[in-house]
Amino acid sequence: MNLTLTQRLSLVFSALLLACCGASAWLQIRSSDLHEMEVVQSLSKNLADHIAHRTTLMDANGLRPDAVRQLFGQLMMVNPSVEVYLLDNEGRIQGDDAPTGHVKREGVDLAPIRRFIAGDALPILGDDPRSVDGKKVFSAAPLQLNGQSPSGYIYVVLLGEEHDALAARVAASSVLRTTLWSMALVALLGLLAGLTAFGLITRPLRRLTGAMRRFDAEGEPDTQPSVPRSAPAGQRDEIAVLEATFAQMAKRIGDQWRALTRQDQQRRELIANISHDLRTPLTSLHGYLETLSLKADSIGETERARYLAIALAQSVKVGRLAQSLFELARLEHGNVQPMLEPFSLVDLVQDVFQKFELPAEARHIRLRAGIPPRLPNVCADLGMIERVLTNLLDNAIRHTPAEGAIDVDLAYQHGKVSVTVSDTGPGIPPEQRAGLFERPFNPSGPHRGGGLGLLIVQRMLQLHHSQIRLIDRAGAGTTFRFELPTADQPSAAGVRL
């Protein structure tokens, strides 16, 4: 059966309610019957004893049949619900006033009679002589003659056939029907109240189910379910917590989907820009090599040397770009892990300055370093940090005009060494700053070609749990800053270059 949760809960609740109503009705009827039996047996407890001691049913010759029949007839005329029997010591029926064919047993069990005479708790049920297997409340007393041992028992069934017939007529009367109809009405009202309660309880769950179905059917990550985003503090309603959890999950899926879409768009732009950057040097390289091949006999040595120098420069540019792409791919796929070691950042800055001394002099650019005294060593991957400084200085030299300056300032603060690289170039336009570390290439911008180096710098610093930041400073130029953790032992006294 393809039923909803609300329908299954309603069916189970209805079945349980009907079972409980039936069990309650049976228990009420049963307890009422037992109460009636106990009251009747308690009130008529001494009836059999009174008959045995106040009436002469036996003489020296034994039972007096005429006295037995007379007494039984008088009792049943006074109270039609009682049935009187005379039993011998074995429990066999010796006398009665029942109509012919009504007595179904030849005797009764004496064990309940002995319990009754002994005074056990009431009600006590004994055999009904007018039924094959029925049990009824009774009164009993031993029958003695002149103080001798009991020669039999008076056995009085207190609720006989007349009582059963009357009870059956009352059971079919309007009083019982009214009672049953009242119970049915109460059960119906309880059922309606329960179904309404289930509907109210499961309404948030149905709302959540609908939101999940729409989320799955529409397939739009931007589609958020109309459920609360977060459960109140201390909320104990499981359905409310589930709604809030699903809303958070849907929001997270949407954010991840948008991030993947953005990354895919960046990947497409990266491929297009890489193709653009490779096309220019490769076209130039191909053109000059083709010229040298076609005009090998007509061009002079000077022009040949110039063509070869240009082709070599374009080849170096292609090789550098290919190496950068390979290095970026290794960094982004987690194939590289930093090898941490303590070293002097002062010495590293001096080495990097020596590497760029000739290019800086050729462009008439001054390299300056600001290093405070007693700067502590840092703990990082020496090769990666060297590559970070190399990329930053290379970008700065390429975008700093002649007679400009590039500054590298080191400072110790809050247990870390900060590195600030600034230049006197034109700076980065505001429209390019937001995606500076996300779009490695931007052919329309003035910093085209430096984005890949900055992206490599960012990935390397992220492996050191650090970030590179673009710092706004008054005046022209670009300023980058990052921080590195210090090692245990400090370095030698700082110097000023």
N, C-alpha and C positions, 0 to 999 in steps of 0.2 A: 504494500500500500504506500503510495507516494503522498504522505501527509507532512504538513509543516510541523514545526516544533510546537506551536500553539495548539494545533489540532491534536497532536499526540498527548500533550499535557492535559488537554480538556477531556480526552477519552479516558486516560488513566484516572484523572480526578473524578469523573462521573462514575467509573466502575468502583473506585474506593468509597465514594459517597454512598452508592447504593448498597455496597457490602456492609458499610458501617451502619446504615439505617436498618438493614435487615438484621444484623447482629444485635443492634440496640433493641429492636422490637422483640426479638426472641428472648433476649436477656430480661427485658421488662416483663414479658408474659411469664417467663420461667420464674423470675423472682416473685411475681405476684402469686403464682400458683403455690410456690413453696411457702410464702407468707400465709396464704389462706390455709394450707395444710397444717402449718405450725399452730395457727390460732385455733383451728377446729380441734386438732388433737389435744392442745393444751386445755381447752374448755371442756372437752369430753373425756379427759384422762381417767376420771374415776367412775365413768359410766359402767364399764364392765365389772368393776369391783362392787359397785352398788347392786348390780343385778345378782352377782354371786352370793352376797351376804344377806340381802333383804328378801330374797325370793326363794321358796322351797321348790327346787327343781329335781331334787333327789331324795329318796327315802331309803329305808333298809333294803328294799328290793331293787334299788338302782334308779335310773332316770324315770321321771314321770312324764310320759309323752304328752298327756293332755295339758299339764302345767307348762311344758316347754312351748307348745303351739300357742296356748293362750297368751303367755308372756311375749313371745315374739310378735304376735299379731298386734297386741296393745302397743308395743314400742314402735312398730312400723306405722301404726295409725297416728301416733303422736308426732313422730318425726320420720317422714317417708324416705329421707336420705340415708338412714342407718339400716344396716343389714346385720342381724344377729345369728351367730352360729355357735353350736356346741361341739367342742373338740375333745377327743380322748387324749391320753398321755402321749400318744404317737403323732398327734396332729391330724388324725383322720376326722372327717366331719361326721358327727353322730346325730345332729339335729339341726333343722333350719326351717324357715317358712317361705322359701323361695318358690316361685311358680315352677311347674314341671319343665325340665329341660334347661333352666337358667343356670344351674350349678355346673361348671365346667371342670371342676377338680374334685378329687376324692379326699384331698387333705391339703394342709398348708404347712409352710416351713415354720418350725418352732423357734428358730434362732432369733428373728426379729421380736417375737413375743417375749422371749427371755430377756432381751435387751430392754424392751419396754418396761417389763416388771422390775428390772434392776435399776431403772431410773436414768438411762442414758439420755443424751441430748436429743430434743425433738427438732424436726419431725423424723419419725421412723416409719418406713414404708414396709408393709407386709403384703403377702399374696392376696389377690382378689379371687375368691372362689368362683365368681361369675365371669372370669376371664382366664384364658389359657396362660397368658404371661404378664398380666397387668399387676401393678403395684398400687396400693392405696394406704392412706393413714387409717389407723385403727385404735381401738381400746381393747385391752385384754386383762383378764384376771384369772387366777387359779380357782377351780371349783373343788371345795372340800366338804366332807360329811363328818360331823361330830369331831372336828379337830384332827381328823386323820390326814395322811399324806394326800396331795392333790390327786383326784381321780379324773381330772379333765380341765378344760379351760373354756371360759366364756370369751368369744372372739367377736368383736363388734366392728364392722366396716363402717366408718363414719361418713364417707362420701360414696354412696352406692349408685345403683343404676338410675334412680330417680334424679339424683343430683347431676349425673352425666347428661341425661336427657334435657334437663332444664338449662344446663350450661351450654349445650349445643344450640338450643333455641335462642339463648341470649347472644351467642356468638354471631348469629345471623341477624340480630336486631339492628336498629338504626344507631344505637349507642356505639357498637363496635365499628359500624361502617363510618360513623362520624370520626371516631378515633383514628381509624386507618387513613381516612381522607386527610385528616389534620396532619398526620405524619408524612403523607405523600406531599402535602403542600409545603411543609417545612423542608423536606428534601429538595423539592423543586426550587424553593427560594435559595437554599444553600447552594444548589447547582448553579443557578443564575449568578449569585454573588461570586462563586468561585471562578466561573468563566469570565466574568467582568474583571476580577482581580488578575487572572492570568493574562487577559488582554492588555491591561495597564502595565503589568510587569514586563511583558515581552514586547511592548511597543518600541522601546529603545533598541531592542535586538532586531526587530523587523526593520527599523530605520537604518540600522547599521548594515543589515543584509542588503537592503536596497542600494545603499551607497556603494558597497563592495561590488554588487552586480553592475552598477553603472560604471564604476571605475574599471572593471574588467572588460565590459562591453565596448565602452567608448575608446579605451586604449589611449587616453590623453593624460599624460602626467600632470598637465596644468589643472586638470579637473580635480578639485579637492572635495571630499565628502562634507556634507552639511552636518557635522558633528563637532562637539567641543574639542578644541585643540589640546587641552590639558585638563586632567582631572583635578578637582580641588584638593588641597592638602588634607590628608587624613580620610580621603574618600574610601568607603568600604564597599560601595556598590560595584560588584564585579563587572556588570554590563557597562556602567559609566567608565570604569577604568579601561575596559576593552575598546569602547568608542574612542577614548582619548589616545590609546595606543595605536589604533588603526589610523587615526588622523595624523599622528606623528609619523607613522610608517609611510602613509601616502605622501606626506610632505617631503620626507626624506627621499622617496623614490623619484618624486618630481624634481627635487634638487639634483639628484644624481643623473637623471635623464637630461636635464638642461646642461649639466656639466659635461656629460658625454657629447651632447650636441655641440657645445662650444669647443670641446677638444677636437671633435671631428672637423669642425670648421677651421680651427687653427691648423690642424694637420693638412687640410687641403691648401690653406694659404701658405703653409710652410713648403709644401711640395711645389706650388706654383712659384714662390719666390726663390726657392733653391734652383728651379729650372731657369728662372730669369737670371740669377747671379752666375750660374754656370754657363748660360748661353753666351753672355758677353765675352768673357775671356776665351772660351773655346772658339767662338767665331773669329775673334781677333787672332788667336794662335793659328787657326786653320788658314786664315787669309794671308798672314805673313809667310807661313811655310809654303803655301801654294805659290805665292809671288816668288819666293826664292827658288822654287822648283821650276817655274815657267821661265824666269828671267835669269837663270844661273849664269848665262854667258854674256848678258848685256849690262848687268849692274856692277858698280865698282865695289872695291873692298870696304870703303867707308860706309856706303849704303847697306852692304851685306851685313856688316857688323851691327849696324843700327837695327836692322830687321831681326837679326838673331837675338839681340838684347831684349827687344820688345817681346818676341815670342817666348824667351826664357822667363821674363817677368810674368807674362800671362800664365805660363805653365806653373810657376811658383804659386800664383794666386789660386789656381785650380787645386793644386795639391794641398794648400793651406785650408781651403774650404772643405775639401774631402776629409782631411784629418779632423777638422772641427766637427763635422757631421758624425764621423765615426765615434769621436769622444763623447759627443752629446748622447748618441744612442746607447753607449755603454753606461753612462750616468743615469739615464732615464729608466733603463731596464734593470737596475739594481745589480749590475755585474761588478761594480767597483765599490769597495769599502775602504774607508780611510785607515791608514796605519799611523796611529797616534804616537807622537814622540815629543819630548821637550826640545825646543830650539830657540835661538835668539832671533826675534823678529827684526832687531836692528841690523844684524848681519845679512838677513835675507833682503831687506830693503836696499842695502848697499850693493848686493849682487845684482838685483834687478835694475838698479840705476846704472850700473856698469854695462848691462846688456843694452840699454837704450841710450847710452851716452852719445854714440855716433849719430843715430837718427835724430836725436834732439838737437845736436850741434848743426846738423845739415839744415834743419828748419828754424834755427836760431831760437830754440825754446829752452828755457831754464828749468832744470829739475831741482827741487828743493825738498828737504826732509826736515820735519820738526819732531825731535825725539827728546823726551824729558830724561833727566838723570835717573839711574837705578831703575830702569824699566824691567819688570820681571819677564822671564821666559814664558812662552806660550806652549800649550800642549795641543798639537794638531798634526795633520799630514803635511810634511814639508813640501812634497812635490805639488800637492793640490794648492796650497797657499801660494806657492811660487807662481803657479799657473793663474791664480786669481789676480795677483798683482800684475803679472805680465799682460793679461787681457785688459785690465783697467788702464794701465799706462799706454798700451798700444792704441786703445780707443781715444785716450786723451791726446796723444801726440797727433793722431790723424785728424782730430777735430779742433785743435788749437792753432790759431793763426801764428804767423812769424812774429818774433819778439814777445811771445806770450810766455807763460810760466805754468808749471804743474807742481803742485804741492802734495806731499804725503806726510800727514801728521799722525803721530802715535800718542796715545794717552792711556793712563791707567786709572780706572774708576770702577767701583763696585765689584772688585775681584776679577775684572776682565780688562783686556787690552783692546781699545778701539782703534781702528785704522780708517782714516779719512783721506780720500783721494779727490782732489779738486783741480780744475783747470780754468783758464781764462778764455775759453771758447765761447761760441754763441749760445750755448745751453740747449736744452731739449724743449721743444714747443709743448705747451700745456696739453694739447690734444693727443700727444703721443705718450704722456707720462703714465696714464692709467694702464695701458697694455705694454709697458716697457719690457717687462720680464715674461710676457706671455706670447708676444708676437716677435719672433726672432728676426723677421725681415719685414720691411715696409718700404717698397720701392718708391713711394711718393714722398717720403720724408727725407730730411737732410741727413739723418743718422743711418741711412741704409748701409748695411754691411757690418755695423757694430752690434746689432741685436743678437747674433748668434754667440758672440763672445760673452755678452752679458748673461745670456741664458746659461751658458756653461758655468760662469761665476756663481749664479744663483744655485744651480744644482750642487756644486761642490760645497758651498757654504751650508746648504741644507743638510748635507751628510755630516757636517760638524755641528748640527743643531743651532745654526746661526742664520741670519737673514741679511741681505744687502738692501740698503735703503737709499732712496734719492733724497738728499737734503736740500731744502730751499734756503738759499743764502742771498743776501742783498748783492746786487750787481750781476754782471754777466758770468757765464760759466756753468759747469756741471760739477756737482759734488756727490760722491758716493761714500757710504760709511757701513762698516760691519764690525763685529766684535768676535774675539777669540778668548777661550778660557786660559787662565795662567797655569803654569806648571808650579811645582813645589819650590824650586830654587830660582832666585832672581838672576838676571844677567848682569854683566859688568856695567859700569857707569855709561850712561848714554852719551852720544856725540851729536853734534849739529853739522849737517852737510850743507 
